């Protein structure tokens, strides 16, 4: 009877279809594990965030002290908070590697999967920004002031939209409450998008390093890929624990140890490291509206790759020129991250402008080079 239930129960059948009997290309390597590793990071963030909300107080005069209470008085609260803070960095690292792998091996040709993935990245960035405001330190407060003020660049409705977002004429208690509520709800939306992303992936199947679409050389997901993913999961948990126990505040800004003060502006306002490349693009454009548009397009422009990149073989192993341009693009993003952490002065301003032009030029030059390569081959 138990054996029959294992075969017929809908949940068991779904698990078998999704994680055990799913046909996967036999030649995919560990680079294909970063998607599931980012899903694990999301689960860690949701669980640690849930326990932190039990002690956090979303009120201007108490938010900073409630975090101090979590770190000092709550049993293992210091570990929960540091895992949550460092887990955000770990999740973005996994997402960026996952997207880089997808660009390198042209996984964007799976259009629905790619678009849902870009949407996940966009909402995850918004969620991380909302969470960064909650500690209500100096950098949190002024980071919120800078980013929310960008909405005022919108023609005609900008000022009204900013005041609606703030819940007043400046950042106040209503702003903090709204950010806390949205930061709690949006991970649930990300989780649903993860499921949709997985459904689209299962419709088409994963691509592979050779770029072949053949269904002949596939093996079940279990046991080979479950073992690969498990090793990745253990590595993430191990790195997070090591970071949280040895140098928990390594990625935290020193300004955020000072309670928010609207009367004192930090010398150098900058976001977390995973936003620095977009922040560098924002401040490289002299016009405010143009900077906001460039900031948004720096992420959304990835969604045009399925339309512009038309290749006969779904792998860059056979396109050496495109491979070189792609590595230049990845290096450019690292340099933009460095510029985002640098002060707004010469020569960093002019370098940032040049790197911004290179960033957007990739999406124009690469399809053109690919077209010429395929034509002359």
Secondary structure, DSSP 8 states (H G I E B T S, - for coil): -HHHHHHH-HHHHHHIIIIIS-EEETT--GGGGHHHHHHHHHHHHHHHHHHHHTT---STTTHHHHHHHHHHTSTTHHHHHHHHHHHHHHHHHHHHHHHHHHHHTTGGGSHHHHHHHHHHHHHHHHHHHHHHHHT-BHHHHHHHHHHHHGGGGSTTTHHHHHHHHHTSSSS-HHHHHHHHHHHHHHHHHHHHHHHHHHHHHHHH----TT----SSSEEESTTHHHHHHHHHHHHHHHHHHHHHHH-TTTTS-GGGGSB--TT---SS----GGGHHHHHHHHHSSSHHHHHHHHHHHHHGGGGHHHH---SSS-GGG-HHHHHHHHHHHHHHHHHHHHHTS-SSTTHHHHHHHHHHHHHHHHHHHHHHHHHHHHH-
